[in-house]
Amino acid sequence: MTWSQVAEMTLEQIRDKNLFPQGFLPLPHTNHPEGGMVFPKFEIQELIRQEQRDLTRFDLDFDLPEHFLPEFPPAIYLTTRPDLADVSKGKLVTIDNFYDLFNGILNPKQLEGLRLLLTPFPQQQFNQTADRRTDKPSRGVACFDCRDNGGSNGAFHLVGDIPPQEFRHRIETPALRGVNIQRLFGSQRAVKSVEDFTEFEQRAAYFDGDPVIATKKGVNVLERGSQVHFMAEFQEILDFPPAPKLGWDGKLDSAKASPQELHGQEVFFGKAQCAVCHTPPYYTDNTLHNLQADRFYKQHLVNGMMMASDGPIKTFPLRGIKDTPPYLHDGRLLTLEDTVEYFNLVLNRKLSDQEKSDVVAFLRAL
């Protein structure tokens, strides 16, 4: 069976014969009945080296091979200082080094906001109580532990707003790059501002939406007018990486792009209809869509998670997409090739192998 053969089958044939690719099903948490934040080993090791803070859980490990994860540490580009290129200087920014790296580049509000984003606070699995998932009492988790350098490291969690437990969705942490052009936050929730998202994360997502447990474990309630605002001030200047082959309108410069990339752009805007949702120049329509992929399979339980509907998913910006694997809201699609195959099947686009390959080439140029 090839990808093309599956794509030629009807929805009913795929569902009734149970032929929907297993890797395209919703991805369970490594311990779905428990849930909680899980971090890749390279992030854990660097934080131990710099801060002597250990994010290792005794009950489970990270599940995706490192060669499918983003480059570590990711570069940082600022909308306010494009002339500086990568301001991280190849380092993971932590509470130990942020001042030396950013003093003189950020204004005082932005610098304080970055400090707060790097400050660990208690979380459901990482805290000082006996009800934790670390051997020793933990100082907690910082916002930038999941979004290192404002990018992505593949860290994952479970959404807190869907009961019962087997219907909760795994969420892979998206990058904060380009937050200034986005209007919705949360991969499956329509949170309307980055300030709301910043505040709600620590009040709710850190503790699975349980205010009683949050109080017991030491929730950090951020002050909206200063702390949340300062954090948002920094997040909103995180830029997409440079894309030298793109013009001001977000489309390829024909003098710089290869024939394969140009054909991929033609397919992207034409036969594949990707641009219906991913509109240039940043390749997002700033809304949510329900792909209804559950039409292709029957509900069943896998590793503690019900293979049910994903529901509405935010249209993620595709600028810099090559730098932020894995893909989709739960990280089930490990490569851009997987992602193109998924949408080709679910949206019934009937792309040829060459067209799919060319679309991937175009995506890598964004």
CORTA-V649296 format. One record per residue. N is the residue number from 0. RES is the residue in one small letter. SS is DSSP state (H for helix, E for strand, L for the rest). PSI is psi in degrees with one decimal (* if undefined). D_FIRST is the distance of its C-alpha to the first C-alpha in Angstrom with 2 decimals. Layout:
n=N res=RES ss=SS psi=PSI d_first=D_FIRST
n=N res=RES ss=SS psi=PSI d_first=D_FIRST
This chain:
n=0 res=m ss=L psi=129.4 d_first=0.00
n=1 res=t ss=L psi=167.7 d_first=3.82
n=2 res=w ss=H psi=-42.9 d_first=6.93
n=3 res=s ss=H psi=-38.6 d_first=8.30
n=4 res=q ss=H psi=-41.3 d_first=6.24
n=5 res=v ss=H psi=-43.4 d_first=7.05
n=6 res=a ss=H psi=-22.4 d_first=10.40
n=7 res=e ss=H psi=-14.2 d_first=11.11
n=8 res=m ss=L psi=158.0 d_first=11.19
n=9 res=t ss=L psi=161.3 d_first=14.63
n=10 res=l ss=H psi=-44.3 d_first=15.95
n=11 res=e ss=H psi=-40.2 d_first=16.97
n=12 res=q ss=H psi=-43.6 d_first=13.68
n=13 res=i ss=H psi=-44.1 d_first=12.12
n=14 res=r ss=H psi=-48.0 d_first=15.41
n=15 res=d ss=H psi=-30.4 d_first=16.16
n=16 res=k ss=L psi=4.2 d_first=12.97
n=17 res=n ss=L psi=48.3 d_first=13.16
n=18 res=l ss=L psi=3.8 d_first=9.76
n=19 res=f ss=L psi=126.2 d_first=11.66
n=20 res=p ss=L psi=131.8 d_first=10.88
n=21 res=q ss=H psi=-34.4 d_first=13.77
n=22 res=g ss=H psi=-9.1 d_first=15.09
n=23 res=f ss=H psi=-7.7 d_first=15.71
n=24 res=l ss=L psi=158.9 d_first=17.99
n=25 res=p ss=L psi=140.8 d_first=21.72
n=26 res=l ss=L psi=118.9 d_first=22.73
n=27 res=p ss=L psi=157.2 d_first=25.49
n=28 res=h ss=L psi=153.7 d_first=28.62
n=29 res=t ss=L psi=-25.3 d_first=28.94
n=30 res=n ss=L psi=80.7 d_first=31.61
n=31 res=h ss=L psi=-39.2 d_first=31.02
n=32 res=p ss=L psi=-25.1 d_first=34.03
n=33 res=e ss=L psi=-50.8 d_first=36.28
n=34 res=g ss=L psi=-156.6 d_first=34.86
n=35 res=g ss=L psi=169.6 d_first=36.98
n=36 res=m ss=L psi=138.2 d_first=36.74
n=37 res=v ss=E psi=135.7 d_first=34.89
n=38 res=f ss=L psi=148.5 d_first=35.37
n=39 res=p ss=L psi=156.8 d_first=33.71
n=40 res=k ss=H psi=-36.2 d_first=35.72
n=41 res=f ss=H psi=-32.7 d_first=36.84
n=42 res=e ss=H psi=-45.2 d_first=38.47
n=43 res=i ss=H psi=-46.5 d_first=40.14
n=44 res=q ss=H psi=-39.1 d_first=41.50
n=45 res=e ss=H psi=-36.6 d_first=42.96
n=46 res=l ss=H psi=-35.1 d_first=44.68
n=47 res=i ss=H psi=-42.2 d_first=46.18
n=48 res=r ss=H psi=-44.0 d_first=47.48
n=49 res=q ss=H psi=-43.7 d_first=49.01
n=50 res=e ss=H psi=-6.4 d_first=50.03
n=51 res=q ss=L psi=36.4 d_first=49.95
n=52 res=r ss=L psi=125.5 d_first=47.87
n=53 res=d ss=L psi=117.7 d_first=45.03
n=54 res=l ss=L psi=21.9 d_first=41.98
n=55 res=t ss=L psi=128.8 d_first=40.48
n=56 res=r ss=L psi=138.7 d_first=39.67
n=57 res=f ss=L psi=-12.5 d_first=40.48
n=58 res=d ss=L psi=-13.9 d_first=37.98
n=59 res=l ss=L psi=166.2 d_first=34.63
n=60 res=d ss=L psi=164.8 d_first=33.07
n=61 res=f ss=L psi=145.5 d_first=30.97
n=62 res=d ss=L psi=-14.1 d_first=27.26
n=63 res=l ss=L psi=136.8 d_first=25.52
n=64 res=p ss=L psi=142.3 d_first=25.79
n=65 res=e ss=H psi=-27.2 d_first=28.51
n=66 res=h ss=H psi=-6.5 d_first=26.61
n=67 res=f ss=H psi=-0.1 d_first=24.68
n=68 res=l ss=L psi=164.8 d_first=28.07
n=69 res=p ss=L psi=160.4 d_first=30.57
n=70 res=e ss=L psi=141.5 d_first=33.18
n=71 res=f ss=L psi=133.1 d_first=36.14
n=72 res=p ss=L psi=150.9 d_first=38.70
n=73 res=p ss=L psi=154.9 d_first=37.74
n=74 res=a ss=L psi=157.7 d_first=40.22
n=75 res=i ss=L psi=123.5 d_first=42.55
n=76 res=y ss=L psi=137.9 d_first=43.50
n=77 res=l ss=E psi=134.9 d_first=46.30
n=78 res=t ss=L psi=-26.6 d_first=46.91
n=79 res=t ss=L psi=-22.5 d_first=50.62
n=80 res=r ss=L psi=64.9 d_first=50.57
n=81 res=p ss=H psi=-20.0 d_first=47.87
n=82 res=d ss=H psi=-18.1 d_first=50.22
n=83 res=l ss=H psi=-9.6 d_first=49.64
n=84 res=a ss=L psi=-133.6 d_first=45.86
n=85 res=d ss=L psi=109.2 d_first=44.51
n=86 res=v ss=L psi=-5.2 d_first=47.38
n=87 res=s ss=L psi=-16.1 d_first=45.88
n=88 res=k ss=L psi=33.1 d_first=46.70
n=89 res=g ss=L psi=14.6 d_first=43.64
n=90 res=k ss=L psi=151.4 d_first=44.84
n=91 res=l ss=L psi=120.2 d_first=43.58
n=92 res=v ss=L psi=126.6 d_first=46.17
n=93 res=t ss=L psi=177.7 d_first=47.85
n=94 res=i ss=L psi=-21.2 d_first=51.12
n=95 res=d ss=L psi=-28.7 d_first=52.65
n=96 res=n ss=L psi=-3.3 d_first=52.11
n=97 res=f ss=H psi=-36.2 d_first=51.56
n=98 res=y ss=H psi=-43.7 d_first=55.23
n=99 res=d ss=H psi=-35.7 d_first=55.55
n=100 res=l ss=H psi=-32.6 d_first=52.41
n=101 res=f ss=H psi=-9.7 d_first=53.18
n=102 res=n ss=E psi=125.9 d_first=56.96
n=103 res=g ss=L psi=-15.9 d_first=58.17
n=104 res=i ss=L psi=-35.4 d_first=54.76
n=105 res=l ss=E psi=153.0 d_first=54.58
n=106 res=n ss=L psi=168.4 d_first=57.38
n=107 res=p ss=H psi=-38.5 d_first=58.85
n=108 res=k ss=H psi=-45.5 d_first=56.86
n=109 res=q ss=H psi=-38.3 d_first=53.53
n=110 res=l ss=H psi=-42.3 d_first=54.51
n=111 res=e ss=H psi=-38.1 d_first=55.39
n=112 res=g ss=H psi=-41.3 d_first=52.14
n=113 res=l ss=H psi=-40.5 d_first=50.17
n=114 res=r ss=H psi=-43.7 d_first=52.27
n=115 res=l ss=H psi=-36.4 d_first=51.33
n=116 res=l ss=H psi=-21.3 d_first=47.62
n=117 res=l ss=L psi=-1.7 d_first=48.01
n=118 res=t ss=L psi=124.8 d_first=50.22
n=119 res=p ss=L psi=136.8 d_first=48.68
n=120 res=f ss=E psi=154.5 d_first=49.43
n=121 res=p ss=L psi=145.8 d_first=48.75
n=122 res=q ss=L psi=166.8 d_first=45.37
n=123 res=q ss=L psi=-48.0 d_first=44.06
n=124 res=q ss=L psi=-13.4 d_first=42.76
n=125 res=f ss=L psi=98.7 d_first=45.04
n=126 res=n ss=L psi=-173.2 d_first=48.71
n=127 res=q ss=L psi=-6.7 d_first=52.04
n=128 res=t ss=L psi=171.7 d_first=51.88
n=129 res=a ss=L psi=-25.4 d_first=50.99
n=130 res=d ss=L psi=73.5 d_first=48.03
n=131 res=r ss=L psi=178.5 d_first=45.85
n=132 res=r ss=L psi=28.2 d_first=42.86
n=133 res=t ss=L psi=150.1 d_first=44.58
n=134 res=d ss=L psi=-45.9 d_first=46.89
n=135 res=k ss=L psi=156.1 d_first=49.73
n=136 res=p ss=L psi=139.7 d_first=50.92
n=137 res=s ss=L psi=142.7 d_first=49.04
n=138 res=r ss=L psi=-15.8 d_first=50.43
n=139 res=g ss=L psi=-158.2 d_first=47.29
n=140 res=v ss=E psi=141.4 d_first=44.69
n=141 res=a ss=L psi=154.3 d_first=45.24
n=142 res=c ss=H psi=-40.5 d_first=43.39
n=143 res=f ss=H psi=8.1 d_first=42.39
n=144 res=d ss=H psi=-36.2 d_first=40.95
n=145 res=c ss=H psi=-37.4 d_first=37.74
n=146 res=r ss=L psi=65.8 d_first=38.23
n=147 res=d ss=H psi=132.6 d_first=39.62
n=148 res=n ss=H psi=25.8 d_first=41.61
n=149 res=g ss=H psi=3.8 d_first=40.51
n=150 res=g ss=L psi=-139.7 d_first=36.94
n=151 res=s ss=L psi=146.4 d_first=34.11
n=152 res=n ss=L psi=7.2 d_first=33.30
n=153 res=g ss=L psi=0.5 d_first=30.45
n=154 res=a ss=L psi=149.0 d_first=32.94
n=155 res=f ss=E psi=168.6 d_first=31.97
n=156 res=h ss=E psi=-173.8 d_first=33.75
n=157 res=l ss=E psi=143.0 d_first=33.46
n=158 res=v ss=L psi=148.7 d_first=34.88
n=159 res=g ss=L psi=0.9 d_first=38.21
n=160 res=d ss=L psi=19.5 d_first=38.46
n=161 res=i ss=L psi=108.5 d_first=35.96
n=162 res=p ss=L psi=158.1 d_first=37.07
n=163 res=p ss=L psi=-177.2 d_first=36.16
n=164 res=q ss=H psi=-41.0 d_first=34.68
n=165 res=e ss=H psi=-13.2 d_first=31.16
n=166 res=f ss=H psi=-2.5 d_first=30.76
n=167 res=r ss=L psi=146.6 d_first=31.91
n=168 res=h ss=L psi=139.3 d_first=29.55
n=169 res=r ss=E psi=139.2 d_first=29.04
n=170 res=i ss=E psi=125.6 d_first=30.37
n=171 res=e ss=E psi=135.5 d_first=29.82
n=172 res=t ss=L psi=116.5 d_first=32.98
n=173 res=p ss=L psi=160.8 d_first=32.83
n=174 res=a ss=L psi=155.3 d_first=35.21
n=175 res=l ss=L psi=0.0 d_first=38.64
n=176 res=r ss=L psi=134.2 d_first=38.59
n=177 res=g ss=L psi=19.4 d_first=39.64
n=178 res=v ss=H psi=-30.7 d_first=40.98
n=179 res=n ss=H psi=-23.1 d_first=43.82
n=180 res=i ss=H psi=0.1 d_first=41.69
n=181 res=q ss=L psi=150.1 d_first=39.86
n=182 res=r ss=L psi=-7.7 d_first=41.22
n=183 res=l ss=L psi=144.1 d_first=39.10
n=184 res=f ss=E psi=149.2 d_first=38.61
n=185 res=g ss=L psi=126.4 d_first=36.44
n=186 res=s ss=L psi=-26.6 d_first=32.68
n=187 res=q ss=L psi=13.9 d_first=32.87
n=188 res=r ss=L psi=144.5 d_first=36.63
n=189 res=a ss=L psi=60.3 d_first=38.85
n=190 res=v ss=E psi=131.8 d_first=41.49
n=191 res=k ss=L psi=-10.3 d_first=43.68
n=192 res=s ss=L psi=156.5 d_first=45.12
n=193 res=v ss=H psi=-25.9 d_first=44.53
n=194 res=e ss=H psi=-46.1 d_first=47.87
n=195 res=d ss=H psi=-46.4 d_first=46.66
n=196 res=f ss=H psi=-44.0 d_first=43.47
n=197 res=t ss=H psi=-42.8 d_first=45.52
n=198 res=e ss=H psi=-45.1 d_first=47.93
n=199 res=f ss=H psi=-32.1 d_first=45.53
n=200 res=e ss=H psi=-49.1 d_first=43.34
n=201 res=q ss=H psi=-28.7 d_first=46.25
n=202 res=r ss=H psi=-34.2 d_first=47.72
n=203 res=a ss=L psi=-58.5 d_first=44.58
n=204 res=a ss=H psi=-33.2 d_first=41.29
n=205 res=y ss=H psi=-25.2 d_first=43.06
n=206 res=f ss=H psi=30.9 d_first=44.06
n=207 res=d ss=L psi=30.9 d_first=41.34
n=208 res=g ss=L psi=18.4 d_first=43.63
n=209 res=d ss=L psi=102.7 d_first=46.32
n=210 res=p ss=H psi=-25.6 d_first=49.77
n=211 res=v ss=H psi=-48.1 d_first=51.55
n=212 res=i ss=H psi=-38.7 d_first=49.41
n=213 res=a ss=H psi=-42.6 d_first=49.62
n=214 res=t ss=H psi=-42.5 d_first=53.41
n=215 res=k ss=H psi=-38.9 d_first=53.47
n=216 res=k ss=H psi=-4.1 d_first=51.32
n=217 res=g ss=L psi=44.9 d_first=53.12
n=218 res=v ss=L psi=140.3 d_first=51.35
n=219 res=n ss=L psi=107.6 d_first=52.44
n=220 res=v ss=L psi=112.1 d_first=53.45
n=221 res=l ss=L psi=143.1 d_first=53.40
n=222 res=e ss=L psi=124.4 d_first=56.23
n=223 res=r ss=H psi=-44.1 d_first=54.88
n=224 res=g ss=H psi=-23.8 d_first=57.54
n=225 res=s ss=H psi=-61.4 d_first=57.52
n=226 res=q ss=H psi=-53.0 d_first=54.76
n=227 res=v ss=H psi=-42.9 d_first=51.83
n=228 res=h ss=H psi=-42.1 d_first=53.12
n=229 res=f ss=H psi=-40.6 d_first=53.48
n=230 res=m ss=H psi=-42.5 d_first=49.95
n=231 res=a ss=H psi=-34.8 d_first=48.62
n=232 res=e ss=H psi=-40.6 d_first=50.83
n=233 res=f ss=H psi=-45.1 d_first=48.96
n=234 res=q ss=H psi=-34.7 d_first=45.44
n=235 res=e ss=L psi=-1.6 d_first=46.06
n=236 res=i ss=L psi=7.2 d_first=46.79
n=237 res=l ss=E psi=120.5 d_first=43.52
n=238 res=d ss=L psi=161.4 d_first=41.96
n=239 res=f ss=L psi=157.5 d_first=38.54
n=240 res=p ss=L psi=157.9 d_first=38.17
n=241 res=p ss=L psi=146.0 d_first=39.37
n=242 res=a ss=L psi=84.2 d_first=37.06
n=243 res=p ss=L psi=-16.3 d_first=39.05
n=244 res=k ss=L psi=-3.7 d_first=36.87
n=245 res=l ss=E psi=145.1 d_first=37.43
n=246 res=g ss=L psi=-175.7 d_first=40.43
n=247 res=w ss=L psi=-25.0 d_first=42.57
n=248 res=d ss=L psi=3.9 d_first=40.36
n=249 res=g ss=L psi=1.0 d_first=37.23
n=250 res=k ss=L psi=162.2 d_first=35.67
n=251 res=l ss=E psi=141.6 d_first=35.20
n=252 res=d ss=L psi=115.2 d_first=38.25
n=253 res=s ss=L psi=-22.2 d_first=37.27
n=254 res=a ss=L psi=-16.7 d_first=39.66
n=255 res=k ss=L psi=-25.6 d_first=37.89
n=256 res=a ss=L psi=155.4 d_first=34.18
n=257 res=s ss=L psi=161.1 d_first=31.83
n=258 res=p ss=H psi=-37.5 d_first=30.32
n=259 res=q ss=H psi=-42.9 d_first=26.83
n=260 res=e ss=H psi=-41.0 d_first=28.31
n=261 res=l ss=H psi=-40.1 d_first=30.21
n=262 res=h ss=H psi=-37.5 d_first=27.23
n=263 res=g ss=H psi=-39.6 d_first=25.34
n=264 res=q ss=H psi=-41.4 d_first=28.43
n=265 res=e ss=H psi=-43.5 d_first=28.42
n=266 res=v ss=H psi=-41.4 d_first=24.85
n=267 res=f ss=H psi=-45.7 d_first=25.77
n=268 res=f ss=H psi=-15.0 d_first=28.80
n=269 res=g ss=L psi=-103.0 d_first=27.41
n=270 res=k ss=L psi=-41.6 d_first=24.01
n=271 res=a ss=L psi=-23.5 d_first=22.53
n=272 res=q ss=L psi=28.7 d_first=25.79
n=273 res=c ss=H psi=-33.8 d_first=25.78
n=274 res=a ss=H psi=-5.0 d_first=29.56
n=275 res=v ss=H psi=-39.4 d_first=30.09
n=276 res=c ss=L psi=-39.0 d_first=30.19
n=277 res=h ss=L psi=83.7 d_first=30.44
n=278 res=t ss=L psi=139.8 d_first=33.62
n=279 res=p ss=L psi=163.1 d_first=35.49
n=280 res=p ss=L psi=-14.2 d_first=37.48
n=281 res=y ss=L psi=-4.9 d_first=36.05
n=282 res=y ss=L psi=49.1 d_first=32.84
n=283 res=t ss=L psi=148.6 d_first=33.49
n=284 res=d ss=L psi=6.9 d_first=35.04
n=285 res=n ss=L psi=41.0 d_first=36.61
n=286 res=t ss=L psi=-173.9 d_first=35.37
n=287 res=l ss=E psi=149.3 d_first=32.75
n=288 res=h ss=E psi=143.8 d_first=29.78
n=289 res=n ss=L psi=110.1 d_first=27.75
n=290 res=l ss=L psi=-14.5 d_first=24.10
n=291 res=q ss=L psi=40.0 d_first=23.64
n=292 res=a ss=H psi=-19.7 d_first=20.19
n=293 res=d ss=H psi=-7.8 d_first=21.22
n=294 res=r ss=H psi=-23.4 d_first=20.52
n=295 res=f ss=H psi=-5.7 d_first=16.83
n=296 res=y ss=L psi=160.6 d_first=17.67
n=297 res=k ss=L psi=147.7 d_first=20.57
n=298 res=q ss=L psi=131.5 d_first=23.31
n=299 res=h ss=L psi=162.7 d_first=23.25
n=300 res=l ss=E psi=131.8 d_first=24.90
n=301 res=v ss=E psi=116.5 d_first=23.29
n=302 res=n ss=L psi=41.3 d_first=25.84
n=303 res=g ss=L psi=-1.3 d_first=28.65
n=304 res=m ss=E psi=135.9 d_first=27.12
n=305 res=m ss=E psi=126.2 d_first=26.28
n=306 res=m ss=L psi=85.7 d_first=23.01
n=307 res=a ss=L psi=-163.2 d_first=24.99
n=308 res=s ss=L psi=140.4 d_first=25.67
n=309 res=d ss=L psi=-28.0 d_first=26.13
n=310 res=g ss=L psi=-167.5 d_first=28.89
n=311 res=p ss=L psi=137.4 d_first=30.39
n=312 res=i ss=E psi=134.7 d_first=29.43
n=313 res=k ss=E psi=141.0 d_first=31.72
n=314 res=t ss=L psi=104.1 d_first=30.66
n=315 res=f ss=L psi=141.7 d_first=30.91
n=316 res=p ss=L psi=141.6 d_first=32.52
n=317 res=l ss=L psi=-3.8 d_first=30.27
n=318 res=r ss=L psi=126.8 d_first=33.21
n=319 res=g ss=L psi=18.8 d_first=32.69
n=320 res=i ss=H psi=-28.5 d_first=29.19
n=321 res=k ss=H psi=-22.1 d_first=28.11
n=322 res=d ss=H psi=-4.5 d_first=30.72
n=323 res=t ss=L psi=47.8 d_first=29.71
n=324 res=p ss=L psi=162.1 d_first=26.33
n=325 res=p ss=L psi=176.9 d_first=24.69
n=326 res=y ss=E psi=169.5 d_first=24.01
n=327 res=l ss=L psi=169.9 d_first=24.36
n=328 res=h ss=L psi=-24.3 d_first=27.27
n=329 res=d ss=L psi=3.5 d_first=26.05
n=330 res=g ss=L psi=17.8 d_first=24.44
n=331 res=r ss=L psi=-24.7 d_first=20.93
n=332 res=l ss=E psi=108.0 d_first=19.50
n=333 res=l ss=L psi=-26.1 d_first=20.50
n=334 res=t ss=L psi=166.9 d_first=20.28
n=335 res=l ss=H psi=-33.6 d_first=20.80
n=336 res=e ss=H psi=-44.5 d_first=17.36
n=337 res=d ss=H psi=-41.7 d_first=15.98
n=338 res=t ss=H psi=-43.6 d_first=18.58
n=339 res=v ss=H psi=-40.5 d_first=17.75
n=340 res=e ss=H psi=-40.9 d_first=14.05
n=341 res=y ss=H psi=-51.6 d_first=15.57
n=342 res=f ss=H psi=-32.8 d_first=18.14
n=343 res=n ss=H psi=-39.8 d_first=16.04
n=344 res=l ss=H psi=-52.0 d_first=13.98
n=345 res=v ss=H psi=-36.0 d_first=17.07
n=346 res=l ss=L psi=2.7 d_first=19.41
n=347 res=n ss=L psi=55.6 d_first=17.26
n=348 res=r ss=L psi=-17.0 d_first=18.37
n=349 res=k ss=L psi=44.1 d_first=15.86
n=350 res=l ss=L psi=145.4 d_first=16.52
n=351 res=s ss=L psi=166.8 d_first=15.48
n=352 res=d ss=H psi=-39.9 d_first=14.46
n=353 res=q ss=H psi=-40.4 d_first=18.18
n=354 res=e ss=H psi=-41.4 d_first=19.44
n=355 res=k ss=H psi=-43.3 d_first=17.61
n=356 res=s ss=H psi=-39.1 d_first=18.98
n=357 res=d ss=H psi=-35.8 d_first=22.37
n=358 res=v ss=H psi=-41.3 d_first=22.56
n=359 res=v ss=H psi=-42.1 d_first=22.11
n=360 res=a ss=H psi=-41.4 d_first=24.90
n=361 res=f ss=H psi=-43.8 d_first=27.04
n=362 res=l ss=H psi=-35.2 d_first=26.58
n=363 res=r ss=H psi=-17.8 d_first=27.74
n=364 res=a ss=H psi=-11.0 d_first=30.86
n=365 res=l ss=L psi=* d_first=31.90
